[in-house]
Amino acid sequence: MLLSRRLKVLLFAVVLGLLYNDWLLGPFVNARMSVRYSVISELSAHLQPYAWLFRTVDISTGIVTLLVLPGLWRFLQKVHSPWRQVLFATIACIGADSIIDAMLPISCAPSMDSACNLAQTHSFLTNAHMVESTIIGIITFVAPLLWARVYKTRHAALATTSWWCAMLQFAMGLGIVLTRVVHHDEVVGTFQRFYQLGIGAWVAYVLYTAIISRYAGKAKPAPSPALAFAED
């Protein structure tokens, strides 16, 4: 029974990780958009084919994440740390942002339209999207570091995974910044997609750990009297 539960939770985590990385569908439904040059938000931009699909997946991903937050909170209750609320808020923000991001699509796709300049747009949705993306980018970098710090001596696997995720986020984030500084955007899409891949996998692992802990700590049922007599 425990193995069955573990498999179900693992399957849920894998699916959730893939939902956070719906950009993987890009080459199949919008093959004209370059994975190297484009940023993920361009897949949901106005007038892009199947933009509705990416927005729907993002909203669904956020809703699923928010629905399992009660289980995450129960998991955090086992930790006597003043950072519990902050850790909870990081995952909640990532889930909520998936919904907000889908509701604030950018007005055009720069990699597809040379006349598209997001920095100079007067679109409220686009400007709000850029602010939101900056804020969540900071949160997704800080979050794994906080989890690694709090669980350093409490859950080695969770702390190690969080630490490596933070290092990946730092490396990819640095790559994105450098491409902007030197004005070589040929690989900005690749860096951003690896950044998203890391955070999606990390959130899925955190929620997997939280959910599975409910079953791992349960004591095995005592054998029936008849079985005990038979063993004697």
C-alpha positions as CSV (number, residue, x, y, z in Angstrom):
1,M,0.0,0.0,0.0
2,L,2.8,2.4,0.9
3,L,4.6,1.6,-2.4
4,S,1.4,2.3,-4.3
5,R,1.0,5.6,-2.5
6,R,4.6,6.6,-3.3
7,L,4.1,5.8,-6.9
8,K,0.9,7.9,-7.1
9,V,2.6,10.8,-5.4
10,L,5.7,10.4,-7.6
11,L,3.5,10.4,-10.7
12,F,1.7,13.6,-9.4
13,A,5.1,15.3,-8.9
14,V,6.4,14.3,-12.4
15,V,3.2,15.6,-14.0
16,L,3.4,18.9,-12.0
17,G,7.0,19.4,-13.0
18,L,6.1,18.9,-16.6
19,L,3.2,21.4,-16.3
20,Y,5.6,24.0,-15.0
21,N,7.6,23.4,-18.2
22,D,4.8,23.6,-20.8
23,W,7.4,25.4,-23.0
24,L,8.3,21.8,-24.0
25,L,5.2,21.9,-26.2
26,G,6.5,24.9,-28.1
27,P,8.5,23.1,-30.8
28,F,5.4,21.0,-31.6
29,V,2.6,23.7,-31.7
30,N,4.7,26.7,-32.6
31,A,7.7,25.4,-34.5
32,R,8.5,28.8,-36.0
33,M,9.5,30.2,-32.6
34,S,13.1,29.6,-31.8
35,V,13.9,27.9,-28.5
36,R,17.3,29.7,-28.4
37,Y,16.1,33.3,-29.2
38,S,12.7,33.5,-27.7
39,V,11.7,33.8,-24.0
40,I,9.0,31.5,-22.7
41,S,6.5,34.3,-22.3
42,E,6.4,34.7,-26.1
43,L,4.6,31.4,-26.4
44,S,1.6,33.1,-24.7
45,A,1.9,36.4,-26.5
46,H,-1.1,37.9,-28.3
47,L,-1.6,36.4,-31.8
48,Q,0.8,33.5,-31.3
49,P,-0.7,30.1,-32.3
50,Y,-1.9,28.1,-29.4
51,A,-1.3,30.9,-26.9
52,W,-4.5,29.9,-25.2
53,L,-3.1,26.4,-24.6
54,F,0.0,27.8,-22.7
55,R,-2.2,30.2,-20.7
56,T,-4.6,27.4,-19.8
57,V,-1.8,25.1,-18.7
58,D,-0.2,27.8,-16.6
59,I,-3.4,28.6,-14.9
60,S,-4.1,24.9,-14.2
61,T,-0.5,24.5,-12.9
62,G,-1.0,27.3,-10.4
63,I,-4.4,26.0,-9.3
64,V,-3.0,22.5,-8.6
65,T,-0.1,24.0,-6.7
66,L,-2.4,26.1,-4.5
67,L,-4.7,23.1,-3.9
68,V,-1.8,21.1,-2.3
69,L,-0.6,23.9,-0.1
70,P,-2.5,22.6,3.0
71,G,-0.4,19.4,2.8
72,L,2.7,21.6,2.5
73,W,1.7,23.6,5.6
74,R,1.2,20.4,7.7
75,F,4.7,19.3,6.6
76,L,6.2,22.6,7.7
77,Q,4.5,22.3,11.1
78,K,7.0,19.6,12.0
79,V,9.8,22.2,11.8
80,H,10.3,24.5,14.7
81,S,11.6,27.5,12.8
82,P,10.6,31.1,12.5
83,W,11.0,30.7,8.7
84,R,8.1,28.3,8.3
85,Q,5.7,31.0,7.1
86,V,8.3,32.3,4.7
87,L,9.0,28.9,3.2
88,F,5.3,28.4,2.7
89,A,4.9,31.8,1.1
90,T,7.7,31.0,-1.5
91,I,5.8,28.0,-2.8
92,A,2.5,29.8,-2.6
93,C,3.9,32.8,-4.6
94,I,5.3,30.5,-7.3
95,G,1.9,28.8,-7.7
96,A,0.0,32.1,-7.7
97,D,2.4,33.6,-10.2
98,S,1.7,30.8,-12.6
99,I,-1.9,32.1,-12.7
100,I,-1.0,35.8,-12.7
101,D,1.6,35.3,-15.5
102,A,-1.0,33.7,-17.7
103,M,-3.4,36.6,-17.1
104,L,-0.8,39.2,-18.1
105,P,0.3,38.1,-21.6
106,I,2.8,40.3,-23.4
107,S,1.5,42.2,-26.4
108,C,3.9,40.8,-29.0
109,A,6.8,38.3,-29.5
110,P,10.2,40.1,-30.0
111,S,11.9,37.1,-31.5
112,M,9.2,36.8,-34.2
113,D,8.5,40.5,-34.8
114,S,11.4,43.0,-35.3
115,A,9.0,45.9,-34.6
116,C,8.2,44.5,-31.1
117,N,10.0,46.4,-28.4
118,L,8.6,45.3,-25.0
119,A,10.7,47.9,-23.1
120,Q,8.9,50.7,-25.0
121,T,5.4,49.4,-25.1
122,H,2.6,51.3,-23.5
123,S,0.5,48.2,-22.9
124,F,-0.5,47.9,-19.2
125,L,-0.6,44.1,-19.4
126,T,2.9,43.9,-20.9
127,N,4.4,46.4,-18.3
128,A,2.7,44.5,-15.5
129,H,4.0,41.2,-16.9
130,M,7.6,42.5,-16.9
131,V,7.4,43.7,-13.3
132,E,5.8,40.4,-12.2
133,S,8.5,38.4,-14.0
134,T,11.2,40.3,-12.3
135,I,9.7,39.8,-8.9
136,I,9.1,36.1,-9.3
137,G,12.6,35.7,-10.8
138,I,14.0,36.9,-7.5
139,I,11.7,34.7,-5.5
140,T,12.5,31.6,-7.4
141,F,16.2,32.2,-6.8
142,V,15.9,33.0,-3.1
143,A,13.4,30.3,-2.3
144,P,15.7,27.2,-2.8
145,L,18.4,28.9,-0.7
146,L,16.0,29.5,2.2
147,W,14.7,25.9,2.0
148,A,18.3,24.6,1.9
149,R,19.2,26.7,5.0
150,V,16.2,25.6,7.1
151,Y,16.4,21.9,6.2
152,K,20.2,21.6,6.3
153,T,20.1,19.5,9.5
154,R,16.5,18.3,9.2
155,H,16.2,16.7,5.8
156,A,19.4,16.1,3.9
157,A,17.9,15.2,0.6
158,L,15.6,18.2,0.5
159,A,18.4,20.6,1.6
160,T,20.8,19.2,-1.0
161,T,18.3,19.3,-3.8
162,S,17.4,22.9,-2.9
163,W,21.1,23.9,-2.8
164,W,21.8,22.5,-6.3
165,C,18.6,24.1,-7.6
166,A,19.8,27.5,-6.3
167,M,23.2,27.0,-8.0
168,L,21.5,26.1,-11.3
169,Q,19.2,29.2,-10.9
170,F,22.3,31.4,-10.3
171,A,24.2,30.0,-13.2
172,M,21.2,30.4,-15.6
173,G,20.3,33.8,-14.3
174,L,23.9,35.0,-14.7
175,G,23.8,33.7,-18.3
176,I,20.7,35.6,-19.0
177,V,22.1,38.8,-17.6
178,L,25.4,38.4,-19.6
179,T,23.5,37.9,-22.8
180,R,21.8,41.2,-22.3
181,V,25.0,43.0,-21.3
182,V,27.0,41.9,-24.3
183,H,23.9,42.2,-26.6
184,H,24.0,38.6,-27.7
185,D,20.6,37.1,-27.3
186,E,21.2,34.1,-29.4
187,V,20.9,31.8,-26.3
188,V,18.8,33.8,-23.9
189,G,15.9,31.4,-24.5
190,T,18.1,28.4,-23.7
191,F,19.2,29.9,-20.4
192,Q,15.7,30.9,-19.4
193,R,14.3,27.4,-20.2
194,F,16.9,25.7,-18.1
195,Y,16.0,28.2,-15.3
196,Q,12.4,27.2,-15.6
197,L,13.2,23.6,-15.8
198,G,15.1,23.8,-12.5
199,I,12.4,25.6,-10.6
200,G,9.6,23.4,-11.9
201,A,11.4,20.3,-10.9
202,W,12.3,21.8,-7.5
203,V,8.7,22.8,-6.7
204,A,7.5,19.3,-7.7
205,Y,10.1,17.7,-5.4
206,V,9.3,19.9,-2.5
207,L,5.6,19.1,-2.8
208,Y,6.4,15.4,-3.3
209,T,8.5,15.4,-0.1
210,A,5.7,17.1,1.8
211,I,2.9,14.8,0.7
212,I,4.9,11.5,1.0
213,S,5.9,12.5,4.6
214,R,2.3,12.0,5.7
215,Y,2.5,8.3,4.9
216,A,6.2,7.6,5.8
217,G,5.6,8.5,9.4
218,K,2.6,6.3,9.9
219,A,3.1,3.2,12.0
220,K,2.4,-0.2,10.6
221,P,-0.8,-1.8,11.8
222,A,-0.4,-4.4,14.5
223,P,-0.9,-8.1,13.3
224,S,-4.2,-9.7,14.1
225,P,-4.4,-12.1,17.1
226,A,-5.0,-15.0,14.8
227,L,-1.9,-14.2,12.7
228,A,0.2,-13.9,15.8
229,F,-1.0,-17.3,17.1
230,A,-0.3,-18.9,13.8
231,E,3.3,-17.5,13.9
232,D,3.8,-19.0,17.3
